[in-house]
């Protein structure tokens, strides 16, 4: 969705605050993907262990031999190593040293999600597993043209919900909020959307901070809090690093700052200082 349309879609959200967000029930564990979506891997080269193969693959990758890295990573992935499955998924999704192939990426992420969905959220590998669920959600949302992976928004909701609830993944929370705002794959529910945006914003998710700030400033569908809205937009603007991608955030901030009076600006600065101090 284009950013301008997305911003307009958020204007009906009811903001409930951080406390309410934590009352959300955890999503149930997603049903496994069918075996056809997660085929066994059968690399030709053997290593002493999956960990040895992963280390070899990463050394080779960092040395610039990404094709060689794929062979080592495939061995580790064949043993079910979560980081190897994730790395291969990302390489094919990004065309990183290999030909871009969303179907292969989908299959690696599928296997990772199937085998490691119950990974502890405190595990060192939890981020990779959670990221796989987010990637799968995106693939199910749009489908992969010319393949058996058809658009399935309800399945996308399931993927995002699990990562957002079980792993507390801010990207999943943001994506889930968008689906609730748009009514894609779920009944349109502004209250749920607001909760997930708030959770992601509290974790430093820049786009969520910007949209939350915009909502509070406009007061359309939420209690109007101009100073707090300006605080969130200030945080989002300061965190923006991509001039082209994040220009919409800068524009929202500039419009908000120009429209604010001195008292709102002073209060926003005070709130910002409190926010930063509370997280040190």
C-alpha positions in Angstrom: 0.0 0.0 0.0 1.3 3.5 -0.8 2.3 5.5 2.3 -0.2 8.2 1.7 -3.1 5.7 1.5 -1.8 3.9 4.6 -1.7 7.1 6.6 -5.2 7.9 5.6 -6.3 4.4 6.6 -5.1 5.0 10.1 -7.2 8.0 10.9 -10.1 6.0 12.4 -8.0 4.1 15.0 -8.9 4.1 18.7 -5.8 4.5 20.8 -5.8 2.5 24.0 -2.3 2.9 25.4 0.5 0.6 26.5 -1.3 -1.1 29.4 -4.2 -2.3 27.2 -1.8 -3.7 24.7 -0.4 -6.2 27.1 -3.9 -7.6 27.7 -3.9 -9.2 24.2 -4.1 -12.9 24.2 -1.2 -14.8 22.8 -1.9 -16.2 19.3 -2.2 -20.0 19.0 0.7 -21.9 17.5 0.1 -21.9 13.7 -0.7 -25.2 12.0 2.3 -26.8 10.3 2.8 -26.1 6.7 2.3 -29.1 4.4 5.3 -31.3 3.6 5.1 -30.0 0.0 6.0 -26.6 1.3 9.0 -27.7 3.2 11.0 -30.3 1.3 14.0 -32.1 2.8 17.4 -30.7 1.9 20.0 -33.1 0.7 23.4 -31.4 0.3 26.2 -33.4 -1.2 29.1 -32.3 1.1 29.3 -33.6 4.7 30.6 -31.9 7.7 31.3 -33.0 11.3 28.2 -31.4 12.6 25.5 -28.8 11.6 27.4 -26.2 13.7 30.6 -26.9 11.9 28.8 -26.5 8.5 27.2 -23.2 9.7 30.6 -21.9 10.7 32.1 -22.9 7.5 29.3 -21.4 5.5 29.5 -18.1 7.3 33.3 -17.9 6.9 32.9 -18.7 3.2 30.1 -16.1 2.9 32.2 -13.4 4.6 35.1 -14.2 2.3 32.9 -13.4 -0.6 32.2 -17.0 -1.9 28.5 -17.0 -1.5 27.9 -20.0 -3.8 30.3 -22.0 -1.7 28.5 -20.7 1.4 25.2 -22.1 0.1 26.6 -25.6 0.0 27.8 -25.5 3.6 24.6 -23.8 4.8 22.5 -26.4 3.0 24.2 -29.1 5.0 23.4 -27.3 8.3 19.9 -26.6 7.1 19.5 -30.3 6.3 20.2 -31.0 9.9 17.5 -28.5 10.9 19.8 -25.7 12.1 17.7 -22.7 12.5 20.3 -20.0 11.6 21.3 -21.9 8.5 17.6 -22.1 7.4 17.1 -18.4 8.0 20.3 -17.4 6.3 19.5 -19.4 3.2 16.0 -17.9 3.2 17.3 -14.4 3.3 19.9 -15.0 0.6 17.2 -16.2 -1.8 14.7 -13.6 -0.8 17.3 -10.8 -1.3 19.2 -12.3 -4.3 22.3 -12.1 -2.1 25.0 -14.0 -4.0 22.3 -16.3 -5.6 19.6 -15.8 -8.1 16.6 -14.2 -6.4 14.0 -16.9 -5.8 11.0 -16.2 -3.6 9.8 -19.8 -3.7 13.1 -21.1 -2.4 13.1 -18.4 0.3 9.5 -19.4 1.2 10.5 -23.0 1.5 13.4 -22.4 3.8 11.4 -20.0 6.0 8.6 -22.6 6.0 10.8 -25.3 7.3 12.3 -23.0 9.9 8.8 -22.1 11.1 7.6 -25.7 11.2 10.6 -27.1 13.1 11.3 -24.2 15.5 7.9 -22.5 16.2 8.3 -23.4 19.9 11.7 -21.9 20.3 11.9 -20.0 23.5 11.4 -16.3 23.0 14.6 -15.8 25.1 16.7 -18.2 22.9 19.5 -16.7 20.9 17.8 -18.1 17.8 14.4 -16.6 18.5 15.0 -13.6 16.3 15.7 -15.8 13.3 12.5 -17.9 13.9 10.4 -14.8 14.4 11.8 -13.2 11.3 10.8 -16.3 9.3 7.2 -16.0 10.5 7.2 -12.3 9.4 8.6 -13.3 6.0 6.0 -16.0 5.6 3.3 -13.6 6.5 4.4 -11.3 3.7 4.5 -14.1 1.2 1.0 -15.3 2.2 -0.3 -11.8 2.0 0.6 -11.3 -1.7 1.3 -14.9 -2.9 4.2 -15.8 -5.1 3.3 -15.4 -8.8 3.6 -18.5 -10.9 4.0 -20.8 -8.0 1.7 -22.9 -5.7 1.9 -20.2 -3.0 -1.3 -18.3 -3.5 -2.4 -15.2 -1.7 -3.9 -16.2 1.6 -4.5 -13.1 3.9 -6.0 -15.2 6.7 -2.8 -17.3 6.8 -0.8 -14.1 6.8 -2.7 -12.9 9.8 -1.9 -16.2 11.5 1.9 -15.8 10.8 2.0 -12.2 12.0 -0.1 -12.9 15.0 2.2 -15.7 16.2 5.3 -13.7 15.8 3.7 -10.6 17.4 2.4 -12.5 20.4 4.8 -15.3 21.1 8.0 -13.6 20.1 6.9 -10.0 20.6 8.3 -9.1 17.2 7.8 -5.4 16.5 7.8 -5.9 12.7 5.1 -8.5 13.1 3.1 -6.2 15.4 3.3 -3.4 12.8 2.2 -5.7 10.0 -0.6 -7.1 12.0 -1.8 -3.6 12.9 -1.9 -2.8 9.2 -4.1 -5.8 8.5 -6.5 -4.9 11.2 -6.7 -1.3 10.0 -7.4 -2.4 6.4 -9.6 -5.4 7.3 -7.4 -7.7 5.3 -7.7 -11.3 6.4 -9.6 -10.3 9.5 -12.6 -8.2 10.4 -11.6 -4.5 10.4 -10.8 -3.7 14.1 -9.3 -0.3 14.9 -8.9 -1.1 18.6 -6.7 -4.1 17.8 -4.7 -2.1 15.3 -4.1 0.6 17.9 -2.8 -1.9 20.4 -0.4 -3.5 18.1 0.9 -0.1 16.8 1.4 1.0 20.4 3.4 -2.1 21.3 5.7 -1.7 18.3 6.1 2.0 18.9 7.3 1.3 22.5 9.9 -1.0 21.1 11.3 1.8 18.9 9.6 0.8 15.6 10.0 3.9 13.6 7.0 3.7 11.3 4.7 2.8 14.2 6.0 5.8 16.2 5.3 8.1 13.3 1.8 6.8 12.7 1.0 6.8 16.4 2.2 10.4 16.6 0.1 11.4 13.6 -3.0 9.9 15.1 -2.5 11.6 18.4 -1.9 15.0 16.7 -5.0 14.8 14.5 -7.3 13.3 17.2 -9.4 11.6 14.5 -10.7 8.5 16.3 -8.4 8.9 19.3 -8.1 11.3 22.2 -6.2 14.3 20.8 -2.8 14.7 22.5 -0.8 17.1 20.4 2.3 17.2 22.6 2.5 13.4 22.9 1.9 13.1 19.2 4.8 15.5 18.5 7.0 13.5 20.9 6.4 10.2 18.9 7.0 12.0 15.6 10.2 13.5 17.0 11.4 10.0 18.0 10.5 8.7 14.6 12.2 11.5 12.7 15.4 11.1 14.8 15.5 7.4 14.0 15.0 7.9 10.3 18.1 6.9 8.3 16.9 6.4 4.7 16.2 9.8 3.2 14.1 8.4 0.4 12.2 5.7 2.3 11.6 7.8 5.4 10.7 11.1 3.7 7.1 10.7 4.7 8.1 10.6 8.3 10.1 13.8 8.0 7.1 15.4 6.2 4.7 14.4 9.0 7.1 15.7 11.6 7.7 19.1 9.9 3.9 19.6 9.4 3.3 18.8 13.1 6.1 21.0 14.4 4.9 23.9 12.3 1.4 23.6 13.4 2.3 23.2 17.1 2.3 26.2 19.5 5.1 26.9 22.0 3.4 25.2 24.9 2.9 22.0 22.8 6.6 22.0 21.8 7.8 22.5 25.3 5.6 19.7 26.6 6.7 17.4 23.8 10.3 18.1 24.7 9.6 17.3 28.4 7.8 14.1 27.4 10.6 13.1 25.2 13.2 13.6 28.0 11.0 11.5 30.3 10.7 8.8 27.7 14.5 8.6 27.1 15.3 8.7 30.9 12.8 5.8 31.5 14.7 3.6 29.1 18.2 4.2 30.3 
